[in-house]
Amino acid sequence: MPFLPYCRQRLADDPHLWASTLFDEVTALGYQGAYSTFTRALRRYQVRPHCEPCHASTGRNVAVIAHPPGEEIQFDWLELPDAPEGWGVGEHAHLLVGALAHSGRWRAVLSESEDFPHLVQALDEVMRKLGGTTRRWRFDRMATVCYPSSGQMTAAFAAVAKYYGAGVDICPPRRGNRKGVVEKVNHSAAQRWWRTVPDGLTVVQAQSGVDKLAVRMDDRRRRIDGVVTTVGELAAAEPMLDIPVRPFPAELEVERTVSPQSLVQFDGNFYSVPPGLPGVQVKVLHRLGEDDLRIATAGRAVIAQHRRPRAVPGRPSATTATSSRWSGRCWRRSPTGPHARTRSASRLRQPRSRKPSVCAGRQRLAVRPNGS
């Protein structure tokens, strides 16, 4: 197994790396076998180091909850530890994940923070990536959606749900398994995408990476009433409702520091301000659905106004919220280390010579010496 040294080094660096994530890496390096063959070889050669806590079983009883097609999208914030330092967002990044409860198709968006305007913006973008909305939305007891003590929806979010024509269901206390579809997606996104994000990746590139993973996972096979299908085929058959052309008009307000070049960064783009303000704290104000944004001083005096581009790339994340219960050691980033890259990756990318094979019923290949 020529990929064995690479796999041993990767699992020595990160014993909890998923086999599916490792399979994606070796496939990119030239491995042509099937996933079942790959995992069988990992077990045969005992590549993964032993971890006693991973062998413990919770033994919790589970129940299957029926989800009719087009009935429910489950939303959840995913808090991701150890954000790349170059993002300038502190220790954590945040991702809003939306999953169709029937088919399992999911999409996700990196967001500036988890406050109400950014939740509305991320919700709108996730639904557009999914192709519409369902009749119901499901959330846990996040404060931007409901009052956590009672579970009653806030008036502000009720206006959002009415705008998109969807009803809202709140999970009962300590019943996170009611949104088990999105919880499982959170785990997959963290293990198969976030765990491999390198330090030098930009926010736009990170958003592109999670988008590609979500599309690739549409090819997962599902068996429904004895018929084998895929997540993508199930999702294509779900009756989705159309959403408004423009998002709900919530107003975003974020703080930024003017660069030495008199530029302000927002949503992956840079906007100019008058000269003489390097290092000054300003506010970027933008109402969702509008084409313009304003840059104002701390006293909200507008000093610049710009037209935004139509295509909005992914956004960096902030460090304010802690809604996901999955943050911790098992989701920390562990990109490919220098030893794995230098010892195996470069060698595996080199073309390997093939020995001529002789098969029954086929012409024998003659190997002649040089000059003959």
QUILINPE-V779852 format. One record per pair of residues at least 24 apart in sequence whose ideal C-beta (glycine too) atoms are under 7 Angstrom apart, sorted by sequence separation. I is the first residue (numbers start at 0). J is the second residue. D is the distance in whole Angstrom. If there is no record, write none. Layout:
I_J_D + I_J_D
This chain:
136_160_7 + 145_169_5 + 188_212_7 + 256_280_6 + 257_281_6 + 270_294_6 + 72_97_5 + 73_98_5 + 104_129_7 + 118_143_5 + 72_98_7 + 95_121_4 + 254_280_6 + 255_281_6 + 72_99_6 + 73_100_6 + 265_292_7 + 2_30_6 + 72_100_7 + 97_125_4 + 115_143_5 + 254_282_6 + 255_283_6 + 71_100_4 + 97_126_7 + 114_143_7 + 136_165_5 + 138_167_7 + 140_169_6 + 273_302_6 + 70_100_7 + 95_125_6 + 99_129_7 + 113_143_7 + 135_165_6 + 140_170_7 + 252_282_6 + 253_283_5 + 272_302_6 + 273_303_7 + 70_101_7 + 132_163_6 + 134_165_6 + 135_166_5 + 136_167_5 + 137_168_5 + 138_169_6 + 139_170_5 + 263_294_6 + 272_303_5 + 97_129_6 + 133_165_7 + 134_166_6 + 252_284_6 + 271_303_7 + 14_47_6 + 68_101_5 + 132_165_5 + 135_168_6 + 137_170_7 + 270_303_7 + 14_48_5 + 66_100_4 + 67_101_6 + 99_133_7 + 250_284_7 + 251_285_5 + 6_41_7 + 66_101_5 + 270_305_5 + 10_46_6 + 14_50_6 + 139_175_6 + 250_286_5 + 251_287_7 + 10_47_5 + 11_48_7 + 76_113_5 + 10_48_6 + 248_286_5 + 249_287_5 + 7_46_6 + 139_178_7 + 248_287_6 + 0_40_6 + 6_46_5 + 115_155_6 + 119_159_6 + 247_287_6 + 248_288_5 + 268_308_7 + 3_44_6 + 137_178_5 + 246_287_4 + 246_288_5 + 245_288_4 + 0_44_7 + 266_311_5 + 267_312_4 + 266_312_7 + 267_313_7 + 267_314_7 + 74_122_7 + 266_314_5 + 72_132_7 + 72_133_5 + 71_133_5 + 74_136_6 + 70_133_6 + 74_137_7 + 69_133_5 + 70_134_6 + 71_135_5 + 72_136_6 + 73_137_5 + 74_138_6 + 75_139_7 + 203_267_5 + 69_134_7 + 70_135_6 + 76_141_7 + 202_267_6 + 71_137_6 + 164_240_6 + 103_180_6 + 105_184_5 + 163_242_6 + 100_180_5 + 107_188_6 + 162_243_7 + 98_180_5 + 98_181_4 + 96_181_6 + 162_247_5 + 98_184_5 + 96_184_6 + 159_247_5 + 96_185_6 + 96_188_6 + 109_202_6 + 94_188_7 + 109_205_7 + 109_206_5 + 107_209_5 + 75_178_6 + 73_178_4 + 75_181_5 + 107_213_6 + 133_239_7 + 134_240_7 + 206_312_7 + 73_180_5 + 74_181_7 + 75_182_7 + 106_213_5 + 132_239_7 + 133_240_7 + 206_313_2 + 73_181_4 + 77_185_5 + 105_213_6 + 131_239_3 + 132_240_5 + 205_313_7 + 130_239_6 + 131_240_5 + 203_312_4 + 75_185_6 + 79_189_7 + 131_241_6 + 132_242_5 + 203_313_5 + 77_188_7 + 131_242_6 + 202_313_5 + 77_189_7 + 202_314_6 + 83_196_7 + 85_198_7 + 104_217_6 + 202_315_5 + 79_193_5 + 84_198_7 + 85_199_7 + 83_198_5 + 86_202_6 + 126_242_6 + 83_200_6 + 123_246_4 + 123_247_7 + 104_230_5 + 120_246_7 + 103_230_5 + 104_231_7 + 119_246_7 + 102_230_5 + 119_247_5 + 104_234_4 + 119_249_4 + 102_233_4 + 120_251_7 + 101_233_7 + 102_234_4 + 116_249_4 + 115_249_7 + 116_250_6 + 117_251_7 + 99_234_6 + 102_237_6 + 116_251_5 + 101_237_6 + 189_325_7 + 194_330_7 + 196_332_5 + 193_330_6 + 197_334_4 + 99_237_6 + 185_323_7 + 194_332_6 + 196_334_6 + 186_325_7 + 193_332_6 + 194_333_5 + 195_334_5 + 185_325_6 + 189_330_4 + 111_253_6 + 175_324_7 + 120_287_6 + 68_236_7 + 69_237_5 + 119_287_7 + 68_237_4 + 69_238_4 + 20_190_6 + 68_238_6 + 69_239_6 + 20_191_5 + 19_191_6 + 17_190_5 + 17_191_6 + 20_194_6 + 20_195_6 + 16_194_7 + 141_322_5 + 111_314_5 + 109_313_5 + 110_314_6 + 111_315_7 + 109_314_5 + 111_316_7 + 112_317_4 + 109_315_7 + 110_316_6 + 111_317_6 + 113_319_6 + 109_316_6 + 112_319_5 + 113_320_4 + 112_320_7 + 113_322_7 + 93_316_4 + 92_316_4 + 93_317_7 + 88_315_5 + 91_318_5 + 93_320_6 + 88_316_5 + 90_318_6 + 86_315_5 + 88_317_6 + 89_318_4 + 88_318_6 + 82_316_7 + 78_320_7 + 78_321_6 + 76_320_6 + 78_322_7 + 78_323_4 + 76_322_4 + 77_323_5 + 80_326_5 + 76_323_6 + 75_323_7 + 78_326_5 + 80_330_6 + 81_331_5 + 79_330_6 + 80_331_5 + 81_332_5 + 24_335_7 + 15_329_6 + 28_344_6 + 16_333_6 + 29_347_6 + 28_347_4 + 29_348_6 + 13_333_4 + 28_348_6 + 12_333_6 + 12_336_5 + 9_335_7 + 12_339_7 + 8_338_5 + 9_339_5 + 8_339_4 + 5_339_6 + 8_342_6 + 8_343_7 + 4_342_6 + 5_343_3 + 4_343_5 + 5_344_6 + 5_347_6 + 2_347_6 + 1_347_7
